[in-house]
Amino acid sequence: MALDINIWNGLSIQDKDSVVNFLKGNCKIDREHSSNSQSTPNSYPISDGITVGGYKMKFGEEYRMYVKDITGIPSFLDAELKERETRKRIGGTDAIKAIMEYGGLVVGKN
């Protein structure tokens, strides 16, 4: 699973502020994009290829967050935290883009 944009949209302003304040200075956001789309600083192209099911490797851009310290992580983020002991990764492109817009976060270190 990944962060759900509908859940993000339903959070109170206080909860959204809590998420953004937790992430500021505590995360890195990566953007993976197709080789045909425009590159931006701190983004990298998706490798071309075919899955074992015969589909293209990726269909569009993907955003991921990597959290440095998960102490006090808001429940909205904690519910989708993967690789808790190592990479502390969170996915969910639409929600991550909304969080970035709301909180003024950028691709790269925040």
MMTF fields as JSON, N, C-alpha, C and O atoms, coordinates in Angstrom:
{
  "mmtfVersion": "1.0.0",
  "mmtfProducer": "UNKNOWN",
  "numBonds": 439,
  "numAtoms": 440,
  "numGroups": 110,
  "numChains": 1,
  "numModels": 1,
  "chainsPerModel": [1],
  "groupsPerChain": [110],
  "chainIdList": ["A"],
  "bondAtomList": [4, 2, 8, 6, 12, 10, 16, 14, 20, 18, 24, 22, 28, 26, 32, 30, 36, 34, 40, 38, 44, 42, 48, 46, 52, 50, 56, 54, 60, 58, 64, 62, 68, 66, 72, 70, 76, 74, 80, 78, 84, 82, 88, 86, 92, 90, 96, 94, 100, 98, 104, 102, 108, 106, 112, 110, 116, 114, 120, 118, 124, 122, 128, 126, 132, 130, 136, 134, 140, 138, 144, 142, 148, 146, 152, 150, 156, 154, 160, 158, 164, 162, 168, 166, 172, 170, 176, 174, 180, 178, 184, 182, 188, 186, 192, 190, 196, 194, 200, 198, 204, 202, 208, 206, 212, 210, 216, 214, 220, 218, 224, 222, 228, 226, 232, 230, 236, 234, 240, 238, 244, 242, 248, 246, 252, 250, 256, 254, 260, 258, 264, 262, 268, 266, 272, 270, 276, 274, 280, 278, 284, 282, 288, 286, 292, 290, 296, 294, 300, 298, 304, 302, 308, 306, 312, 310, 316, 314, 320, 318, 324, 322, 328, 326, 332, 330, 336, 334, 340, 338, 344, 342, 348, 346, 352, 350, 356, 354, 360, 358, 364, 362, 368, 366, 372, 370, 376, 374, 380, 378, 384, 382, 388, 386, 392, 390, 396, 394, 400, 398, 404, 402, 408, 406, 412, 410, 416, 414, 420, 418, 424, 422, 428, 426, 432, 430, 436, 434],
  "bondOrderList": [1, 1, 1, 1, 1, 1, 1, 1, 1, 1, 1, 1, 1, 1, 1, 1, 1, 1, 1, 1, 1, 1, 1, 1, 1, 1, 1, 1, 1, 1, 1, 1, 1, 1, 1, 1, 1, 1, 1, 1, 1, 1, 1, 1, 1, 1, 1, 1, 1, 1, 1, 1, 1, 1, 1, 1, 1, 1, 1, 1, 1, 1, 1, 1, 1, 1, 1, 1, 1, 1, 1, 1, 1, 1, 1, 1, 1, 1, 1, 1, 1, 1, 1, 1, 1, 1, 1, 1, 1, 1, 1, 1, 1, 1, 1, 1, 1, 1, 1, 1, 1, 1, 1, 1, 1, 1, 1, 1, 1],
  "groupList": [{"groupName": "MET", "atomNameList": ["N", "CA", "C", "O"], "elementList": ["N", "C", "C", "O"], "formalChargeList": [0, 0, 0, 0], "bondAtomList": [1, 0, 2, 1, 3, 2], "bondOrderList": [1, 1, 2], "singleLetterCode": "M", "chemCompType": "L-PEPTIDE LINKING"}, {"groupName": "ALA", "atomNameList": ["N", "CA", "C", "O"], "elementList": ["N", "C", "C", "O"], "formalChargeList": [0, 0, 0, 0], "bondAtomList": [1, 0, 2, 1, 3, 2], "bondOrderList": [1, 1, 2], "singleLetterCode": "A", "chemCompType": "L-PEPTIDE LINKING"}, {"groupName": "LEU", "atomNameList": ["N", "CA", "C", "O"], "elementList": ["N", "C", "C", "O"], "formalChargeList": [0, 0, 0, 0], "bondAtomList": [1, 0, 2, 1, 3, 2], "bondOrderList": [1, 1, 2], "singleLetterCode": "L", "chemCompType": "L-PEPTIDE LINKING"}, {"groupName": "ASP", "atomNameList": ["N", "CA", "C", "O"], "elementList": ["N", "C", "C", "O"], "formalChargeList": [0, 0, 0, 0], "bondAtomList": [1, 0, 2, 1, 3, 2], "bondOrderList": [1, 1, 2], "singleLetterCode": "D", "chemCompType": "L-PEPTIDE LINKING"}, {"groupName": "ILE", "atomNameList": ["N", "CA", "C", "O"], "elementList": ["N", "C", "C", "O"], "formalChargeList": [0, 0, 0, 0], "bondAtomList": [1, 0, 2, 1, 3, 2], "bondOrderList": [1, 1, 2], "singleLetterCode": "I", "chemCompType": "L-PEPTIDE LINKING"}, {"groupName": "ASN", "atomNameList": ["N", "CA", "C", "O"], "elementList": ["N", "C", "C", "O"], "formalChargeList": [0, 0, 0, 0], "bondAtomList": [1, 0, 2, 1, 3, 2], "bondOrderList": [1, 1, 2], "singleLetterCode": "N", "chemCompType": "L-PEPTIDE LINKING"}, {"groupName": "TRP", "atomNameList": ["N", "CA", "C", "O"], "elementList": ["N", "C", "C", "O"], "formalChargeList": [0, 0, 0, 0], "bondAtomList": [1, 0, 2, 1, 3, 2], "bondOrderList": [1, 1, 2], "singleLetterCode": "W", "chemCompType": "L-PEPTIDE LINKING"}, {"groupName": "GLY", "atomNameList": ["N", "CA", "C", "O"], "elementList": ["N", "C", "C", "O"], "formalChargeList": [0, 0, 0, 0], "bondAtomList": [1, 0, 2, 1, 3, 2], "bondOrderList": [1, 1, 2], "singleLetterCode": "G", "chemCompType": "PEPTIDE LINKING"}, {"groupName": "SER", "atomNameList": ["N", "CA", "C", "O"], "elementList": ["N", "C", "C", "O"], "formalChargeList": [0, 0, 0, 0], "bondAtomList": [1, 0, 2, 1, 3, 2], "bondOrderList": [1, 1, 2], "singleLetterCode": "S", "chemCompType": "L-PEPTIDE LINKING"}, {"groupName": "GLN", "atomNameList": ["N", "CA", "C", "O"], "elementList": ["N", "C", "C", "O"], "formalChargeList": [0, 0, 0, 0], "bondAtomList": [1, 0, 2, 1, 3, 2], "bondOrderList": [1, 1, 2], "singleLetterCode": "Q", "chemCompType": "L-PEPTIDE LINKING"}, {"groupName": "LYS", "atomNameList": ["N", "CA", "C", "O"], "elementList": ["N", "C", "C", "O"], "formalChargeList": [0, 0, 0, 0], "bondAtomList": [1, 0, 2, 1, 3, 2], "bondOrderList": [1, 1, 2], "singleLetterCode": "K", "chemCompType": "L-PEPTIDE LINKING"}, {"groupName": "VAL", "atomNameList": ["N", "CA", "C", "O"], "elementList": ["N", "C", "C", "O"], "formalChargeList": [0, 0, 0, 0], "bondAtomList": [1, 0, 2, 1, 3, 2], "bondOrderList": [1, 1, 2], "singleLetterCode": "V", "chemCompType": "L-PEPTIDE LINKING"}, {"groupName": "PHE", "atomNameList": ["N", "CA", "C", "O"], "elementList": ["N", "C", "C", "O"], "formalChargeList": [0, 0, 0, 0], "bondAtomList": [1, 0, 2, 1, 3, 2], "bondOrderList": [1, 1, 2], "singleLetterCode": "F", "chemCompType": "L-PEPTIDE LINKING"}, {"groupName": "CYS", "atomNameList": ["N", "CA", "C", "O"], "elementList": ["N", "C", "C", "O"], "formalChargeList": [0, 0, 0, 0], "bondAtomList": [1, 0, 2, 1, 3, 2], "bondOrderList": [1, 1, 2], "singleLetterCode": "C", "chemCompType": "L-PEPTIDE LINKING"}, {"groupName": "ARG", "atomNameList": ["N", "CA", "C", "O"], "elementList": ["N", "C", "C", "O"], "formalChargeList": [0, 0, 0, 0], "bondAtomList": [1, 0, 2, 1, 3, 2], "bondOrderList": [1, 1, 2], "singleLetterCode": "R", "chemCompType": "L-PEPTIDE LINKING"}, {"groupName": "GLU", "atomNameList": ["N", "CA", "C", "O"], "elementList": ["N", "C", "C", "O"], "formalChargeList": [0, 0, 0, 0], "bondAtomList": [1, 0, 2, 1, 3, 2], "bondOrderList": [1, 1, 2], "singleLetterCode": "E", "chemCompType": "L-PEPTIDE LINKING"}, {"groupName": "HIS", "atomNameList": ["N", "CA", "C", "O"], "elementList": ["N", "C", "C", "O"], "formalChargeList": [0, 0, 0, 0], "bondAtomList": [1, 0, 2, 1, 3, 2], "bondOrderList": [1, 1, 2], "singleLetterCode": "H", "chemCompType": "L-PEPTIDE LINKING"}, {"groupName": "THR", "atomNameList": ["N", "CA", "C", "O"], "elementList": ["N", "C", "C", "O"], "formalChargeList": [0, 0, 0, 0], "bondAtomList": [1, 0, 2, 1, 3, 2], "bondOrderList": [1, 1, 2], "singleLetterCode": "T", "chemCompType": "L-PEPTIDE LINKING"}, {"groupName": "PRO", "atomNameList": ["N", "CA", "C", "O"], "elementList": ["N", "C", "C", "O"], "formalChargeList": [0, 0, 0, 0], "bondAtomList": [1, 0, 2, 1, 3, 2], "bondOrderList": [1, 1, 2], "singleLetterCode": "P", "chemCompType": "L-PEPTIDE LINKING"}, {"groupName": "TYR", "atomNameList": ["N", "CA", "C", "O"], "elementList": ["N", "C", "C", "O"], "formalChargeList": [0, 0, 0, 0], "bondAtomList": [1, 0, 2, 1, 3, 2], "bondOrderList": [1, 1, 2], "singleLetterCode": "Y", "chemCompType": "L-PEPTIDE LINKING"}],
  "groupTypeList": [0, 1, 2, 3, 4, 5, 4, 6, 5, 7, 2, 8, 4, 9, 3, 10, 3, 8, 11, 11, 5, 12, 2, 10, 7, 5, 13, 10, 4, 3, 14, 15, 16, 8, 8, 5, 8, 9, 8, 17, 18, 5, 8, 19, 18, 4, 8, 3, 7, 4, 17, 11, 7, 7, 19, 10, 0, 10, 12, 7, 15, 15, 19, 14, 0, 19, 11, 10, 3, 4, 17, 7, 4, 18, 8, 12, 2, 3, 1, 15, 2, 10, 15, 14, 15, 17, 14, 10, 14, 4, 7, 7, 17, 3, 1, 4, 10, 1, 4, 0, 15, 19, 7, 7, 2, 11, 11, 7, 10, 5],
  "groupIdList": [1, 2, 3, 4, 5, 6, 7, 8, 9, 10, 11, 12, 13, 14, 15, 16, 17, 18, 19, 20, 21, 22, 23, 24, 25, 26, 27, 28, 29, 30, 31, 32, 33, 34, 35, 36, 37, 38, 39, 40, 41, 42, 43, 44, 45, 46, 47, 48, 49, 50, 51, 52, 53, 54, 55, 56, 57, 58, 59, 60, 61, 62, 63, 64, 65, 66, 67, 68, 69, 70, 71, 72, 73, 74, 75, 76, 77, 78, 79, 80, 81, 82, 83, 84, 85, 86, 87, 88, 89, 90, 91, 92, 93, 94, 95, 96, 97, 98, 99, 100, 101, 102, 103, 104, 105, 106, 107, 108, 109, 110],
  "secStructList": [7, 7, 7, 7, 2, 2, 2, 2, 2, 2, 1, 7, 2, 2, 2, 2, 2, 2, 2, 2, 2, 2, 2, 6, 6, 6, 3, 3, 3, 3, 3, 3, 3, 7, 6, 6, 1, 7, 7, 7, 6, 6, 3, 3, 3, 7, 7, 7, 7, 5, 7, 6, 6, 1, 1, 5, 1, 7, 1, 1, 7, 3, 3, 3, 3, 3, 3, 1, 7, 7, 6, 6, 7, 7, 2, 2, 2, 2, 6, 6, 7, 5, 1, 6, 6, 6, 6, 7, 3, 3, 3, 7, 2, 2, 2, 2, 2, 2, 2, 2, 2, 2, 2, 6, 7, 7, 1, 3, 3, 7],
  "xCoordList": [0.832, 0.0, 0.869, 2.097, 0.223, 0.912, 0.008, -1.162, 0.569, -0.241, -1.428, -1.292, -2.576, -3.817, -4.17, -4.322, -4.299, -4.631, -5.972, -6.142, -6.924, -8.234, -8.133, -8.822, -7.275, -7.069, -6.368, -6.749, -5.335, -4.649, -5.652, -5.65, -6.502, -7.481, -8.449, -8.965, -8.7, -9.629, -9.009, -9.725, -7.681, -7.034, -7.359, -7.589, -7.374, -7.563, -6.31, -5.247, -6.441, -5.281, -4.214, -3.024, -4.634, -3.682, -2.914, -1.7, -3.597, -2.933, -2.006, -0.909, -2.44, -1.579, -0.323, 0.781, -0.499, 0.648, 1.598, 2.816, 1.055, 1.871, 2.716, 3.891, 2.121, 2.836, 3.972, 5.11, 3.663, 4.672, 5.792, 6.969, 5.434, 6.458, 7.349, 8.542, 6.803, 7.596, 8.597, 9.742, 8.158, 8.999, 10.079, 11.154, 9.816, 10.798, 12.092, 12.092, 13.185, 14.489, 14.682, 15.688, 13.729, 13.751, 13.474, 13.241, 13.496, 13.207, 13.902, 14.354, 13.969, 14.428, 13.302, 12.752, 12.965, 11.925, 12.578, 13.29, 12.332, 12.827, 11.688, 10.538, 12.028, 11.075, 11.699, 12.807, 10.973, 11.388, 10.465, 9.249, 11.009, 10.194, 10.523, 11.581, 9.601, 9.836, 10.942, 11.187, 11.598, 12.701, 12.211, 13.015, 10.906, 10.369, 9.993, 9.822, 9.858, 9.417, 10.616, 11.759, 10.311, 11.353, 12.001, 11.327, 13.308, 14.073, 14.06, 14.053, 14.058, 14.157, 15.313, 15.744, 15.822, 16.9, 16.49, 15.346, 17.412, 17.212, 16.201, 15.642, 15.963, 15.1, 15.949, 17.054, 15.429, 16.158, 15.179, 14.035, 15.628, 14.715, 14.438, 15.279, 13.25, 12.85, 13.546, 13.559, 14.109, 14.748, 13.697, 12.643, 13.999, 13.097, 13.219, 14.256, 12.179, 12.208, 10.811, 9.819, 10.748, 9.476, 9.424, 10.404, 8.27, 8.098, 7.912, 7.746, 7.939, 7.727, 6.326, 6.093, 5.395, 4.037, 3.906, 2.833, 4.998, 4.969, 4.558, 4.288, 4.503, 4.127, 5.366, 6.426, 5.212, 6.304, 6.626, 5.739, 7.907, 8.369, 7.595, 7.155, 7.425, 6.72, 5.8, 6.062, 4.731, 3.768, 3.865, 3.404, 4.44, 4.513, 5.431, 6.126, 5.435, 6.339, 5.928, 4.757, 6.912, 6.679, 7.471, 8.617, 6.845, 7.495, 7.626, 6.74, 8.738, 8.953, 9.607, 10.378, 9.292, 9.94, 10.806, 10.447, 11.941, 12.818, 12.989, 13.521, 12.54, 12.554, 13.831, 14.226, 14.468, 15.7, 15.398, 15.953, 14.523, 14.226, 12.714, 11.968, 12.268, 10.822, 10.242, 9.057, 11.05, 10.55, 9.442, 9.651, 8.273, 7.147, 6.445, 5.76, 6.603, 5.996, 4.469, 3.869, 3.836, 2.369, 1.761, 2.344, 0.607, -0.02, -0.303, -0.24, -0.611, -0.866, 0.344, 0.187, 1.546, 2.763, 3.141, 3.562, 2.989, 3.403, 2.666, 3.235, 1.412, 0.605, 1.191, 0.954, 1.948, 2.488, 4.016, 4.609, 4.65, 6.106, 6.594, 6.155, 7.493, 8.068, 9.541, 10.17, 10.077, 11.488, 11.846, 12.811, 11.039, 11.101, 12.493, 12.903, 13.207, 14.516, 15.67, 16.781, 15.43, 16.54, 16.27, 16.733, 15.541, 15.368, 14.297, 14.337, 13.343, 12.248, 11.578, 11.545, 11.054, 10.514, 8.99, 8.316, 8.463, 7.018, 6.696, 7.332, 5.72, 5.283, 3.903, 3.261, 3.459, 2.129, 2.228, 2.096, 2.459, 2.769, 1.789, 2.217, 0.498, -0.475, -0.466, -0.498, -0.423, -0.404, 0.91, 0.906, 2.024, 3.316, 3.342, 3.813, 2.844, 2.79, 1.911, 2.249, 0.795, -0.087, 0.6, 0.468, 1.323, 2.062, 3.134, 3.329, 3.829, 4.866, 4.268, 4.818, 3.151, 2.502, 2.031, 2.24, 1.406, 0.871, 1.984, 1.858, 3.071, 4.115, 5.339, 6.28, 5.345, 6.506, 7.733, 8.859, 7.528, 8.638, 9.057, 8.288, 10.265, 10.805, 11.381, 11.645, 11.571, 12.309, 13.739, 14.332, 14.282, 15.603, 15.482, 14.48, 16.509, 16.512, 15.654, 15.698, 14.875, 14.024, 14.395, 13.803],
  "yCoordList": [-1.188, 0.0, 1.241, 1.156, 2.39, 3.675, 4.717, 4.455, 5.902, 6.99, 7.22, 7.183, 7.453, 7.625, 9.109, 9.759, 9.64, 11.05, 11.401, 12.513, 10.474, 10.753, 10.901, 11.732, 10.097, 10.234, 11.554, 12.271, 11.883, 13.173, 14.322, 15.22, 14.305, 15.372, 15.491, 16.575, 14.379, 14.379, 14.761, 14.913, 14.919, 15.293, 16.737, 17.582, 16.993, 18.369, 19.183, 18.622, 20.493, 21.382, 21.057, 21.025, 20.822, 20.51, 19.229, 19.178, 18.2, 16.943, 17.12, 16.56, 17.895, 18.165, 18.918, 18.604, 19.912, 20.664, 19.755, 19.909, 18.82, 17.866, 17.005, 16.755, 16.556, 15.752, 16.57, 16.106, 17.78, 18.629, 18.981, 18.913, 19.353, 19.708, 18.526, 18.708, 17.324, 16.121, 15.903, 15.52, 16.149, 15.879, 16.931, 16.605, 18.184, 19.247, 18.951, 18.756, 18.921, 18.62, 17.161, 16.798, 16.31, 14.911, 13.941, 12.757, 14.416, 13.489, 13.891, 15.023, 12.927, 13.141, 12.628, 11.553, 13.387, 12.975, 12.712, 13.563, 11.528, 11.147, 11.192, 10.901, 11.562, 11.518, 10.678, 10.95, 9.661, 8.815, 9.166, 9.222, 9.402, 9.826, 8.991, 8.366, 8.992, 8.245, 8.926, 10.122, 8.171, 8.734, 9.776, 10.562, 9.804, 10.796, 12.098, 13.112, 12.106, 13.325, 14.154, 13.697, 15.376, 16.327, 15.944, 15.626, 15.983, 15.739, 17.005, 18.117, 16.833, 17.953, 17.659, 16.51, 18.673, 18.407, 17.321, 17.286, 16.458, 15.373, 14.323, 13.603, 14.229, 13.155, 12.255, 12.622, 11.083, 10.157, 9.401, 9.17, 9.01, 8.342, 6.9, 6.222, 6.459, 5.072, 4.227, 4.59, 3.131, 2.23, 1.573, 1.151, 1.496, 0.788, -0.704, -1.182, -1.42, -2.86, -3.435, -2.707, -4.739, -5.468, -6.34, -6.996, -6.338, -7.185, -8.64, -8.925, -9.553, -10.967, -11.201, -12.193, -10.294, -10.396, -9.836, -9.912, -9.265, -8.746, -7.293, -6.818, -6.564, -5.157, -4.271, -4.7, -3.004, -2.049, -1.925, -2.017, -1.716, -1.68, -0.664, -0.998, 0.557, 1.598, 2.345, 2.415, 2.899, 3.611, 5.125, 5.835, 5.632, 7.08, 7.449, 6.596, 8.724, 9.164, 8.6, 8.314, 8.449, 7.961, 8.816, 9.183, 9.125, 9.855, 8.941, 8.134, 9.073, 8.319, 9.229, 10.122, 8.993, 9.706, 8.722, 7.558, 9.205, 8.45, 9.295, 10.403, 8.774, 9.51, 9.175, 8.012, 10.196, 9.983, 9.364, 8.323, 10.0, 9.58, 9.43, 10.384, 8.238, 7.992, 8.246, 7.999, 8.73, 9.054, 10.091, 11.167, 9.78, 10.703, 10.819, 11.811, 9.823, 9.87, 9.942, 9.164, 10.861, 10.933, 9.631, 8.975, 9.276, 7.998, 7.912, 6.821, 9.03, 9.022, 8.474, 7.677, 8.889, 8.408, 7.012, 6.163, 6.786, 5.516, 4.326, 3.243, 4.522, 3.43, 2.879, 1.719, 3.688, 3.253, 3.188, 3.055, 3.278, 3.215, 1.807, 0.836, 1.7, 0.411, 0.384, 1.433, -0.786, -0.965, -0.109, 0.655, -0.264, 0.536, 0.57, 1.607, -0.52, -0.598, -0.151, 0.047, 0.009, 0.338, 1.619, 2.688, 1.534, 2.674, 3.659, 4.827, 3.212, 4.075, 4.797, 6.025, 4.002, 4.486, 4.572, 3.725, 5.637, 5.835, 6.162, 7.03, 5.478, 5.734, 6.35, 6.528, 6.672, 7.251, 8.567, 9.634, 8.493, 9.661, 10.811, 11.938, 10.567, 11.66, 12.342, 13.57, 11.555, 12.135, 12.865, 13.936, 12.31, 12.974, 14.312, 15.308, 14.346, 15.611, 16.631, 17.813, 16.187, 17.091, 17.592, 18.764, 16.723, 17.125, 18.142, 19.134, 17.893, 18.825, 20.201, 21.218, 20.228, 21.502, 22.209, 23.412, 21.479, 22.052, 22.61, 23.695, 21.854, 22.218, 22.88, 23.196, 23.097, 23.716, 22.827, 23.324, 21.509, 20.563, 20.404, 20.72, 19.919, 19.787, 18.39, 17.659, 18.036, 16.823, 17.063, 18.101, 16.101, 16.242, 16.267, 15.822, 16.791, 16.838, 17.988, 19.1, 17.685, 18.699, 18.805, 19.599],
  "zCoordList": [0.0, 0.0, 0.0, 0.03, -0.034, -0.065, 0.584, 0.864, 0.817, 1.352, 0.431, -0.791, 1.017, 0.262, 0.195, 1.23, -1.006, -1.194, -0.557, -0.058, -0.565, 0.035, 1.541, 2.134, 2.167, 3.614, 3.901, 4.826, 3.105, 3.274, 3.169, 4.011, 2.153, 1.96, 3.124, 3.398, 3.814, 4.937, 6.274, 7.263, 6.32, 7.574, 7.943, 7.078, 9.234, 9.702, 9.39, 9.121, 9.426, 9.218, 10.262, 9.948, 11.48, 12.557, 12.235, 12.43, 11.747, 11.395, 10.192, 10.167, 9.194, 8.036, 8.469, 8.024, 9.337, 9.839, 10.605, 10.511, 11.355, 12.104, 11.164, 11.435, 10.065, 9.07, 8.463, 8.393, 8.028, 7.38, 8.358, 8.003, 9.576, 10.567, 10.896, 11.141, 10.908, 11.136, 9.999, 10.236, 8.772, 7.597, 7.369, 6.866, 7.729, 7.486, 8.236, 9.451, 7.494, 8.076, 8.419, 9.029, 8.037, 8.45, 7.3, 7.543, 6.063, 4.972, 3.684, 3.51, 2.8, 1.435, 0.539, 0.78, -0.48, -1.42, -2.767, -3.3, -3.312, -4.629, -5.631, -5.303, -6.859, -7.97, -9.067, -9.529, -9.472, -10.584, -11.748, -11.565, -12.936, -14.072, -15.301, -15.38, -16.254, -17.491, -18.275, -18.111, -19.114, -19.894, -20.898, -21.399, -21.205, -22.154, -21.464, -22.14, -20.135, -19.461, -19.013, -19.014, -18.636, -18.268, -16.942, -15.962, -16.944, -15.733, -14.88, -15.408, -13.569, -12.641, -11.694, -11.589, -11.004, -10.053, -9.052, -8.599, -8.721, -7.751, -8.209, -7.382, -9.505, -10.022, -10.9, -11.299, -11.195, -12.047, -12.922, -12.528, -14.12, -15.049, -14.65, -14.06, -14.986, -14.787, -15.849, -17.025, -15.445, -16.396, -17.272, -16.796, -18.553, -19.453, -19.201, -18.741, -19.495, -19.33, -19.315, -19.361, -19.25, -19.243, -17.989, -17.635, -17.324, -16.15, -16.577, -17.763, -15.617, -15.939, -16.502, -17.192, -16.211, -16.748, -18.151, -18.75, -18.694, -20.044, -20.163, -21.266, -19.032, -19.052, -18.982, -18.527, -19.449, -19.284, -17.797, -16.949, -17.494, -16.11, -15.256, -14.155, -15.745, -14.996, -15.95, -17.151, -15.414, -16.253, -16.133, -17.027, -15.074, -14.9, -13.765, -13.212, -13.415, -12.361, -11.009, -10.76, -10.154, -8.797, -7.821, -8.08, -6.704, -5.624, -4.422, -4.143, -3.712, -2.477, -1.456, -1.806, -0.184, 0.917, 1.684, 1.859, 2.134, 3.021, 4.278, 4.219, 5.405, 6.663, 7.43, 7.515, 7.985, 8.752, 10.109, 10.458, 10.871, 12.247, 12.39, 12.169, 12.76, 12.835, 14.23, 14.455, 15.158, 16.49, 16.386, 15.827, 16.917, 16.906, 15.564, 15.312, 14.698, 13.363, 13.47, 14.212, 12.744, 12.745, 12.205, 11.341, 12.714, 12.341, 10.842, 10.275, 10.188, 8.743, 7.995, 7.07, 8.381, 7.738, 8.226, 7.44, 9.513, 10.115, 9.512, 9.383, 9.147, 8.6, 7.303, 6.966, 6.575, 5.28, 5.254, 4.184, 6.406, 6.49, 6.169, 6.786, 5.211, 4.8, 5.184, 5.325, 5.351, 5.693, 6.912, 6.902, 7.952, 9.176, 9.809, 10.33, 9.772, 10.44, 9.551, 10.042, 8.263, 7.368, 6.584, 6.981, 5.498, 4.585, 5.032, 4.645, 5.838, 6.314, 5.14, 5.074, 4.235, 2.965, 3.013, 3.599, 2.368, 2.264, 0.81, 0.213, 0.244, -1.124, -1.153, -0.118, -2.347, -2.545, -3.279, -2.68, -4.566, -5.387, -5.219, -4.968, -5.347, -5.287, -3.92, -3.837, -2.86, -1.516, -1.257, -0.649, -1.702, -1.496, -2.229, -1.68, -3.456, -4.201, -3.467, -3.422, -2.898, -2.148, -0.88, -0.528, -0.199, 1.004, 0.632, 1.336, -0.478, -0.935, -1.208, -0.786, -1.907, -2.238, -0.972, -0.817, -0.084, 1.153, 2.038, 2.605, 2.146, 3.103, 2.515, 3.242, 1.195, 0.591, 0.562, 0.565, 0.534, 0.452, -1.0, -1.908, -1.224, -2.562, -2.777, -1.822, -4.039, -4.358, -3.893, -4.187, -3.17, -2.575, -1.067, -0.506, -0.409, 1.064, 1.558, 1.032, 2.58, 3.223, 4.688, 5.419]
}
